[in-house]
Structures are given as C-alpha cells and as structure tokens.
Amino acid sequence: MMETLLTVENLQLSFAGQSVINGISFQINKGETFALVGESGSGKSLAALSVLRLHPAQAYLQADTIQLADVDILRTPESELCQVRGRRVAMIFQDPMSSLNPVMTIGQQIAETIQLHFALNQMQCTEKVLALLEQVGIPDAQRRIHEYPHQLSGGQRQRVMIAIALAGEPDLLIADEPTTALDVTIQAQILALLKNIQKQNSMALWLISHDLALVSNMADRVAVMQSGNIVETADNRAIFSQPQHRYTQKLLQALPDIGYQAKQQKPDSEALLKLSDFKVHYPIRKGLLKRVVDHVKAVDGVSFTLKAGKTLALVGESGCGKTTLGKGLLSLIPNTSGRVDFQGVNLASLSREQLRTQRAAMQIVFQDPFSAMNPRMYVLDIIAEGIRTLYPKTKAQEIVAQVTELLKQVGLDETALYRFPHEFSGGQRQRICIARALALKPKLIVCDEPTSALDVSVQKQIIDLLKYLQKTQNISYLFITHDLAVVAEIADDVAVMYAGKIVEQGSVEQILRHAQHPYTQKLLQAVPVLQR
C-alpha cells in the first residue's frame, strides 16, 4: 500500500463571500504523479497556493485537513512554514517573468534557496547552482549564472524557475504549467528530468496542466477541475480511455491533433512580406572597458516569403531566435543587416514618420498578454491607443463604437470596456490583445506564442477565431509557436528555426509528414501523444 504524503479535505476558498473553490478533497501519495487539469479560471492554481497558505490575503481559506506528512499546514505558524516551503514542498510558478526578481542575477536567485536550506560554503553553493542550470538544459551555464531574467528567453526563464524549485530537494514538487513556455524537445528533457529526480528521491509530483497529452504521459492519477469543483478523479488510463464526466469528454474533444488533415488549398496570392538575409546580432562585452569580444547571432541570415491571406508558422526551440525575428522584422528592435520588404516597400528606406504609418498594417500579439497591457488602463483605452495615436481627430463616441465592435469580433462584449486587465482570465486577456492588434486593420499580425498559456478549450477558440478573421479580413499571420499540433491546425507553410537559422521550410503537409532535416524530425518525435 502506498504511503500518503499530502491529504486535503474539504478545501474552500472565497473572495468577499463568493466561493471560488467549493470543498475539494484529494490526496497525493509518496513518489506519485498527481495531475490536476481544467480550464483557465477553474481554480487549479488557487488550490495549489491554498495548500501552501500562499492564497491572496483578501481571500478566506477554510479546510478540514491540509496535512503534508507530519506537518499540519493549517496550524503551523508562518515562521515555521517558511522552512517547509522550498524544502519539504516547492512550487514551479506559471509565469516565470513575474516570479523572478528582475534586479537579481539568476545565479543569485537559485543560490538564495540553497543557502536558506543547506549549510554550504560559497564555492559549494556555486557548484550546485551550475549543476542545476546544466540539469535543466541552460546552455553555457557559467556565463548565464551572471545574467538577469530579462536577458533570457521565456523558455529559459521557465527552466530557471524549475532549477530554483529543485534546489531544495523537496518531498513534494507542485508544478503549475511547468512546460508552458518550452518547445517540445526541451519539454521532453524537462519531463524526463522531473521523472528521474522523482525516482531518485521518491519525490511526489503535483502537476497542474492544460496539456492533456503531457498529462497522459506523466500522471499516475488525474483529477479534473471545473468552476472550483473536482468533477472526476481516476487513474490515468481510465480518465483518457473512458472519461465519465461530460466536461472531461469536452476537454478531450478540444485537443488539437498533430496528425495533419488535408485542407482546401487557399488561392495563390502576392507576396506580402519578404525577408532577405535578415540578421540580428548582439555584442558580447567583457573587461573593464566593456569591449566587444564576440556576438550572439540571435538571427543569422534568415530569408522567407509570406503571401497575403496565408499563415507561415515559425517553429523551433526556446532561444533559437523566433521572437527576436518577429520583433526585428517589425522594426521593434534594430536589425544588424538584411532587408525587409512589406507590400513591396523596403522598410529600411522609410523615414521614422513613414515607418510609423506603415506599422499600422503590421501588428503583433505578444506571448504574455498580461505583461503586454498597461495594468492601470481600461480595456477601452488599451484597444483604442493605436486609433488615437494615428487618427487623433476620431471622436470619442466613434472610438467607443469601434472598440465595442472589435470586442464582439473576438468574442467579448461591451461590459469589458471599463474593466482592467487583471479582471480577466488568460484566454480573455489574449482576446483583448488580438482586438488591439485588429484595431488598425492590419494586413500582417505576428502571433508570438498566442496560445501557449491557454487550456485546450480556450486554445481551440483562439485558433478558430484567428482562422475566421483571416478568412473574413484576408489577414496574414507569422505564427511563432513551439506547439506542432497547433501548427497542423492553423498553418499553410512552416519554417523550422534552429540556432538563428532556418534549417527547413515548406508546406505544412511536407514538414509534418515528410520532414527532411534531422532537427525537424527530432521536434516531431518529441511531441507528446495522448495515451489512452
């Protein structure tokens, strides 16, 4: 019989008398992988925070039992809980950028956990930090240890969060969407790493995820959460082969399938965007005088063509230069060399004012919708900002009408106009960002991982929305993603990026069915397949 590590009975959480977690109960056994799945806003992350007593201060927590081995979480003083958190139980948070300290190097942040729980000298601590960075797949750990969070890609920041969580060698690791920002190859490495450490240390893993394929490959038992309730709990095989609850069945039906289905071919069209030998290099400076000793070749000689009304998917591992390429071609960051032609115009030949006007037709949807919006602005002002800037004579009444119509296009209504970003779920925030991108009637939208943080049902809604907008408004997408199943759903053509270069490109059918390059084949092999 398995030994119980965590017992939770009748856990309730409410805000101002409104219940958000409605008396859930579950247990996690020592060495077991327990998965909690459900839609964005269902209460998964709040349940994990509540178990650690890290729930928001304005929330009211109630439970019959929260017992971690010999520790009664509900009755343990806060001063003692600080020794339990990080050492006995650790958590990988969902958003690494808001969880990492922007003014501390990543080495300092990992060392902080080690120094708190282990009696190691400075040299031993540094060695352990380097070992953890290498374990989680951070390249050139000796250099990266001195870098700050903003100098890393989204996937690399997530790996740093995992290193911090593993630093205390916990009995229970709570992983809240631990691979959301990671490409499939690194995702496979991280999951293998977690499994290996789990086996070595008999560590229990509480996995919170919207990736059902990942869960089916990792979990021993699965609980499905909807609107603050656990609606179904069963072992892995039973959940995925014979789901009993209608909501579980709905989640499985929404899962994108990497198996490419032949689509109706779109009519040929003219080239909208053309990149020629495009490069973005960053100098590496060392020494007292900070002389340039080398360059990081983030984007190194990329060329491709995107046609009007079509979608080009740009795939590759975290840190390969995808996001840098997207920002560079929009002139949001300076490029080193190369040429960008948009609607037949060389962007480098334009003055600043001409580029500003041209940019109305080129918009971007960022990976993290929350950090991409001003938290002090109403949704109305966030969406209307571009209209007011480029068309200052537009009357206030007309702007409200335009923004209301844009919200309707993305599946929201006018009640969102005078609300702030924090009042929406992740999927709703992404819809607001899409509405903002549509406000200036663009011909091109760069979509930077627009569905990576979304659960499968909301992800399907966003993909369907993007396809509908493309069909009705003839918009072209440069779709940056690490999710090849999403590529199969939305793309017409695919470019595979590795270490700043395009190593293979072709139609979606050619890449997904007949990949030629070893790296593309490696990506396809690493995609988790739903185990039933």
C-alpha positions in Angstrom: 0.0 0.0 0.0 1.3 3.5 -1.0 2.2 5.9 1.8 0.1 9.1 1.7 2.2 12.3 1.6 -0.4 15.1 1.2 -4.1 14.9 2.4 -6.5 17.7 1.6 -10.1 17.5 2.8 -12.9 19.9 2.1 -10.7 22.8 0.9 -12.7 26.0 0.4 -11.6 29.5 -0.8 -13.8 32.5 -1.1 -13.5 36.2 -2.0 -15.9 38.7 -0.4 -18.3 35.8 0.3 -18.1 34.4 -3.2 -16.8 30.9 -3.3 -14.1 30.1 -5.9 -13.1 26.6 -4.6 -16.0 24.6 -3.3 -14.9 22.0 -0.8 -12.5 19.9 -2.8 -10.7 16.8 -1.4 -7.8 14.7 -2.7 -4.6 13.0 -1.6 -1.2 12.6 -3.1 1.0 9.5 -2.3 4.7 9.5 -1.8 6.5 9.1 -5.2 3.3 9.6 -7.2 2.5 11.9 -10.0 -0.9 13.5 -9.5 -2.3 15.8 -12.2 -5.0 18.5 -11.8 -6.4 19.6 -15.1 -9.1 22.0 -16.1 -9.9 25.3 -17.9 -8.3 28.6 -17.2 -10.0 30.1 -14.2 -11.3 26.8 -12.8 -9.3 27.2 -9.6 -6.3 24.9 -10.2 -3.5 27.3 -9.3 -5.5 28.8 -6.4 -5.9 25.3 -5.0 -2.1 24.8 -5.0 -1.5 28.2 -3.5 -4.1 27.5 -0.8 -2.4 24.2 0.2 0.8 26.2 0.9 -1.2 29.0 2.6 0.0 31.4 -0.1 -3.5 32.3 -1.2 -4.3 36.1 -1.7 -4.6 38.0 1.6 -8.1 39.1 0.8 -9.3 35.5 0.4 -10.9 33.4 3.1 -9.5 29.9 3.4 -11.3 27.0 5.1 -10.4 23.3 5.2 -10.9 20.3 7.4 -7.4 19.0 6.7 -4.3 20.0 4.9 -1.6 17.6 6.1 1.8 17.2 4.5 3.4 14.1 6.0 3.9 15.1 9.7 3.2 18.8 9.1 -0.3 20.2 9.8 -0.3 23.1 7.3 -3.3 24.8 8.8 -2.0 25.0 12.3 1.8 25.5 11.7 3.0 29.1 12.4 4.0 31.2 9.5 7.6 31.3 10.7 7.9 27.5 10.6 6.1 27.3 7.3 8.9 29.3 5.7 11.2 26.3 6.5 8.7 23.9 5.0 8.2 25.9 1.7 11.1 25.3 -0.6 12.5 22.4 1.4 9.6 19.9 2.1 7.4 21.3 -0.7 8.4 23.5 -3.6 6.4 25.1 -6.4 7.2 26.0 -10.0 5.0 29.0 -10.8 3.2 29.5 -14.1 4.6 32.9 -15.1 8.4 33.0 -14.7 8.9 36.7 -15.5 6.7 37.9 -12.7 8.0 35.2 -10.3 11.7 36.1 -10.8 13.4 39.1 -9.2 14.4 41.5 -12.1 17.3 43.1 -10.2 19.0 39.8 -9.1 21.0 37.5 -11.4 19.6 34.1 -11.9 22.6 32.6 -10.1 21.8 34.7 -7.0 18.2 33.6 -7.1 19.0 29.9 -7.2 21.7 30.3 -4.6 19.1 32.1 -2.3 17.1 28.8 -1.9 20.3 26.7 -1.4 21.7 29.0 1.3 18.4 29.1 3.1 18.1 25.3 3.5 21.7 23.9 3.3 24.9 24.7 5.1 27.2 25.1 2.1 30.1 27.5 1.6 30.2 29.9 -1.4 32.2 27.5 -3.7 29.9 24.6 -3.0 26.8 26.7 -3.5 28.1 28.0 -6.8 28.9 24.4 -7.9 25.3 23.4 -7.1 23.8 26.3 -8.9 25.9 25.5 -12.1 24.8 21.8 -11.8 21.2 22.7 -11.5 21.4 25.0 -14.6 23.0 22.3 -16.6 20.4 19.8 -15.3 17.5 21.9 -16.6 19.2 22.5 -20.0 20.5 26.1 -19.8 23.4 26.3 -22.3 26.7 28.0 -21.2 25.7 27.9 -17.5 29.0 29.5 -16.5 28.0 32.7 -18.4 24.3 32.6 -17.8 24.8 32.5 -14.0 25.6 36.2 -14.1 22.7 37.2 -16.3 19.3 38.8 -15.3 15.8 37.4 -16.2 15.2 39.9 -18.9 18.3 38.6 -20.8 16.8 35.1 -21.1 14.1 33.8 -23.4 10.7 32.8 -22.0 11.6 29.1 -22.1 15.0 29.7 -20.4 13.3 31.7 -17.6 11.0 28.7 -17.1 14.0 26.5 -16.7 15.4 28.8 -14.1 12.2 28.5 -12.1 12.4 24.8 -12.3 16.1 24.9 -11.1 15.0 27.1 -8.1 12.2 24.7 -7.2 14.6 21.6 -7.4 17.3 23.4 -5.4 15.7 22.5 -2.0 15.3 18.8 -2.9 11.6 18.8 -1.9 9.4 15.8 -1.0 6.6 17.3 -3.0 7.0 19.4 -6.1 4.0 21.4 -7.3 4.5 22.2 -11.0 2.0 24.8 -12.2 2.2 24.6 -16.0 5.9 23.8 -15.9 6.4 23.4 -19.6 4.0 26.0 -21.0 6.8 28.2 -22.5 9.0 25.3 -23.6 9.4 23.8 -27.0 8.7 20.1 -27.4 12.4 18.9 -27.3 13.1 20.9 -24.1 9.7 19.9 -22.7 10.6 16.2 -23.2 14.0 16.8 -21.5 12.4 18.6 -18.5 9.8 16.0 -18.0 12.4 13.2 -18.2 14.5 15.2 -15.7 11.5 15.6 -13.3 10.7 11.9 -13.6 14.4 11.0 -13.0 14.6 13.2 -9.9 11.3 11.9 -8.7 12.5 8.3 -9.0 15.8 9.0 -7.2 14.3 11.0 -4.3 10.9 9.3 -4.1 9.5 12.8 -4.7 5.8 13.3 -5.3 4.8 15.5 -8.2 1.6 17.5 -8.3 1.2 18.5 -11.9 -1.1 21.4 -12.9 -1.5 21.5 -16.6 -3.9 22.1 -19.5 -1.8 19.9 -21.8 -3.7 16.6 -21.8 -1.2 14.7 -23.9 1.6 15.6 -21.5 -0.6 14.6 -18.5 -1.4 11.3 -20.1 2.3 10.5 -20.4 3.2 11.7 -16.9 0.5 11.2 -14.4 -0.5 8.2 -12.3 -3.8 9.7 -11.2 -5.8 12.6 -12.7 -8.4 15.0 -11.2 -10.5 17.2 -13.4 -11.5 20.6 -12.1 -14.3 22.8 -13.3 -15.6 26.0 -11.7 -14.0 25.3 -8.3 -15.1 21.7 -8.1 -13.3 18.4 -8.8 -15.8 16.7 -11.1 -13.9 13.5 -11.8 -10.9 11.6 -10.3 -9.5 8.4 -11.6 -6.3 6.7 -12.6 -4.6 7.8 -15.8 -5.8 5.1 -18.2 -9.4 5.4 -17.0 -9.6 9.1 -17.5 -8.3 9.1 -21.0 -9.8 5.9 -22.3 -13.3 6.1 -20.6 -14.0 9.6 -19.3 -17.2 9.6 -17.3 -18.0 13.3 -16.9 -19.2 15.5 -19.8 -16.7 18.2 -19.1 -13.8 15.7 -19.3 -15.1 14.4 -22.6 -15.3 18.1 -23.9 -11.7 18.7 -22.9 -10.5 15.6 -24.8 -12.5 16.6 -27.9 -10.9 20.0 -28.0 -7.4 18.6 -28.0 -5.5 19.6 -31.3 -4.2 16.7 -33.3 -0.8 16.7 -34.9 -2.0 14.2 -37.5 -2.2 16.5 -40.5 -5.5 16.5 -42.3 -5.6 17.7 -45.9 -7.1 21.1 -46.2 -8.7 23.0 -49.0 -5.9 24.9 -50.6 -6.2 28.7 -50.5 -5.9 30.5 -53.8 -2.4 31.8 -54.7 -1.7 35.4 -53.8 1.0 38.0 -54.0 3.9 38.2 -51.5 3.0 40.5 -48.6 6.3 40.1 -46.6 9.7 39.2 -47.8 12.8 38.8 -45.7 16.2 38.6 -47.3 19.4 37.5 -45.4 18.0 39.1 -42.2 20.3 39.3 -39.2 20.1 40.4 -35.6 23.4 40.2 -33.7 24.0 41.3 -30.1 27.5 42.2 -28.9 29.2 40.4 -26.0 31.1 42.9 -24.0 33.8 42.0 -21.4 36.5 43.6 -19.4 36.7 46.9 -17.6 36.1 48.9 -20.8 33.3 46.6 -21.9 35.0 45.9 -25.3 33.1 43.8 -27.8 34.7 40.3 -27.8 32.1 38.4 -29.8 28.5 38.5 -31.0 25.4 36.5 -30.1 23.9 35.6 -33.5 20.2 35.6 -32.5 19.0 35.7 -36.1 21.6 34.8 -38.7 20.7 35.2 -42.3 17.0 34.3 -42.4 15.1 34.5 -45.7 11.4 33.7 -46.4 8.3 34.9 -48.1 4.8 35.2 -46.6 1.9 35.6 -49.0 -1.3 37.6 -48.5 -4.0 35.8 -46.6 -1.8 32.9 -45.5 -0.2 31.7 -42.3 3.5 30.9 -42.0 4.3 29.0 -38.8 7.8 29.6 -37.4 8.8 26.8 -35.1 11.9 25.9 -33.1 13.2 25.5 -29.6 13.3 28.2 -27.0 16.1 30.7 -27.5 16.5 29.9 -31.2 15.6 33.4 -32.3 11.9 33.2 -33.2 10.7 36.1 -31.1 13.8 38.2 -31.9 13.0 37.6 -35.6 9.3 38.7 -35.1 10.3 41.9 -33.3 13.1 42.6 -35.7 11.0 42.4 -38.9 8.5 44.9 -37.3 11.5 47.2 -36.5 10.7 47.0 -32.8 14.3 46.1 -32.3 17.2 47.1 -34.7 18.5 44.6 -37.1 22.2 44.2 -38.0 21.7 43.7 -41.7 19.4 42.3 -44.3 16.2 43.5 -46.0 12.5 43.5 -45.1 10.0 44.2 -47.9 6.4 44.8 -46.8 3.8 45.3 -49.5 6.7 45.9 -51.9 8.3 48.6 -49.8 11.8 48.3 -48.3 11.2 49.3 -44.6 14.8 50.5 -44.2 14.1 53.2 -46.9 11.3 54.8 -44.8 11.6 57.8 -42.5 10.5 57.4 -38.9 7.2 59.0 -39.7 6.6 56.9 -42.8 7.5 53.7 -40.8 5.1 54.7 -38.1 2.3 55.0 -40.7 3.3 51.7 -42.3 3.4 50.0 -39.0 -0.4 50.3 -38.7 -0.6 47.5 -41.2 1.8 45.3 -39.2 0.8 44.3 -35.7 1.9 41.9 -33.0 0.2 39.7 -30.4 2.7 39.0 -27.6 3.3 35.7 -25.8 2.3 37.1 -22.3 -1.0 39.1 -22.7 -0.9 40.4 -19.1 2.6 42.0 -19.3 1.7 43.3 -22.7 -1.1 45.5 -21.3 -0.9 48.5 -19.0 -2.5 47.3 -15.7 -3.7 50.9 -14.9 -5.6 51.3 -18.2 -9.2 50.3 -19.0 -9.6 47.8 -21.8 -11.3 50.6 -23.9 -8.1 52.7 -23.7 -5.8 49.8 -24.3 -7.5 48.9 -27.6 -8.1 52.5 -28.6 -4.5 53.6 -28.1 -3.4 53.0 -31.7 -6.5 54.6 -33.1 -6.0 57.8 -31.0 -2.3 57.9 -32.0 -2.7 57.5 -35.8 -6.1 59.1 -36.1 -6.2 61.8 -33.5 -9.3 63.5 -35.0 -11.5 60.5 -34.3 -14.4 61.4 -32.0 -14.7 59.7 -28.6 -18.1 58.3 -29.5 -16.8 56.8 -32.7 -13.8 55.2 -30.8 -16.2 53.6 -28.2 -18.3 52.2 -31.1 -15.2 50.8 -32.9 -13.7 49.2 -29.8 -17.1 47.6 -28.9 -17.3 46.1 -32.4 -13.7 44.8 -32.1 -14.6 43.2 -28.7 -17.5 41.5 -30.4 -15.2 40.2 -33.2 -13.1 38.4 -30.6 -16.0 37.0 -28.6 -16.3 39.6 -25.8 -18.9 42.3 -25.1 -19.2 45.9 -24.1 -19.1 45.0 -20.4 -15.3 44.6 -20.8 -14.8 48.3 -21.9 -14.4 49.7 -18.4 -12.6 46.9 -16.7 -8.8 46.4 -16.0 -6.6 43.5 -17.4 -6.4 41.7 -14.1 -10.2 41.2 -14.1 -9.9 38.7 -17.0 -8.8 35.2 -17.4 -5.7 34.4 -19.5 -7.8 33.5 -22.5 -9.8 36.6 -22.3 -6.7 38.8 -22.0 -5.3 37.2 -25.1 -8.6 38.0 -26.9 -8.2 41.7 -25.8 -4.6 41.7 -27.3 -6.0 40.3 -30.6 -8.7 43.0 -30.6 -5.9 45.7 -30.0 -3.9 44.2 -33.0 -7.1 44.4 -35.2 -7.9 48.0 -34.3 -5.7 49.4 -37.1 -7.0 47.0 -39.7 -3.6 45.3 -40.3 -2.5 43.2 -43.2 0.0 41.2 -41.1 -0.1 40.0 -37.5 2.9 38.5 -35.8 1.5 36.0 -33.3 4.1 35.2 -30.7 3.0 32.0 -28.9 -0.6 33.3 -28.6 -2.0 30.0 -27.3 0.9 28.6 -25.3 -0.6 29.7 -21.9 -4.1 28.6 -22.7 -6.0 25.4 -21.8 -7.1 23.3 -24.8 -10.7 24.5 -25.0 -9.8 28.2 -25.0 -6.8 27.4 -27.3 -9.3 25.9 -29.8 -11.5 29.1 -29.5 -8.5 31.4 -30.2 -7.3 29.2 -33.2 -10.9 29.2 -34.6 -11.0 33.0 -34.1 -7.7 33.6 -35.9 -8.8 31.4 -38.8 -12.2 33.2 -39.0 -10.5 36.6 -39.0 -8.1 35.5 -41.7 -11.0 34.3 -43.9 -13.1 37.4 -43.4 -10.3 40.1 -43.5 -7.6 38.4 -45.5 -5.0 38.8 -42.7 -1.6 37.1 -43.0 -0.1 35.6 -39.9 3.5 34.9 -38.9 2.6 32.3 -36.2 5.5 31.8 -33.8 5.0 28.6 -31.8 6.6 25.5 -30.3 3.3 23.5 -30.4 3.3 21.4 -33.6 -0.2 20.3 -33.0 -1.3 23.9 -33.3 0.8 24.2 -36.5 -1.2 21.4 -38.0 -4.5 23.3 -37.2 -3.6 26.8 -38.5 -0.6 26.9 -40.8 -0.3 26.8 -44.6 3.5 26.8 -44.6 6.2 26.1 -41.9 9.7 27.4 -41.4 11.8 25.5 -38.8 14.4 27.6 -37.0 17.5 26.4 -35.2 20.3 28.5 -33.6 19.3 31.6 -35.5 18.9 30.0 -39.0 16.0 28.5 -41.0 17.0 24.8 -41.4 13.9 23.6 -43.3 10.8 25.2 -44.8 7.9 24.0 -46.9 4.2 23.4 -46.8 2.7 22.2 -43.6 2.0 18.7 -45.2 5.6 18.5 -46.3 7.1 19.4 -43.0 4.8 17.3 -40.7 4.6 14.2 -43.0 8.0 14.2 -44.8 10.4 16.2 -42.7 14.0 16.0 -44.1 16.2 17.8 -41.6 17.3 15.8 -38.5 16.3 18.7 -36.2 12.7 18.8 -37.6 12.5 15.0 -37.2 13.7 15.4 -33.6 10.9 18.0 -33.0 8.2 15.7 -34.3 9.5 12.7 -32.4 9.4 14.8 -29.1 5.7 15.8 -29.4 3.7 14.0 -26.6 0.9 11.8 -27.9 -2.2 11.2 -26.0 -2.0 7.8 -24.3 -5.4 6.2 -24.0 
